[in-house]
């Protein structure tokens, strides 16, 4: 579904920050939150663990917290 949207695939890429268009991996999200100054970022559910069992699982949420 998303692949038909230009804004999904026609994005500026960067070898370290965003190596390819489309969804970010959980590691890429964690690094993005860290670069934005969030000291703690949590992803739910535990996508890394789930993907060890079912590698086509991609859905989750990320929450970050900035120190005052």
C-alpha positions, 0 to 999 in steps of 0.5 A, a space after each residue: 500500500 505505502 509503496 504507491 505513495 511517492 512520499 514513501 519511496 522518493 526520499 533523501 537517503 543517507 548511508 548512515 541515517 537512512 540508507 534506503 527509502 521506506 520504513 525504518 528498522 527499530 535500530 534506525 529509529 533508536 539512533 534517530 531518537 538518540 540524535 534528537 536528544 532522547 536519552 531513552 527510547 523504548 519500542 513496543 512490542 519487542 520487535 527484535 525478539 518477535 522477528 527471531 520467530 517471525 521475520 516478517 513482523 514490522 509493526 510497533 511503536 516507539 516512545 522517547 523521553 528527553 531529560 529536563 
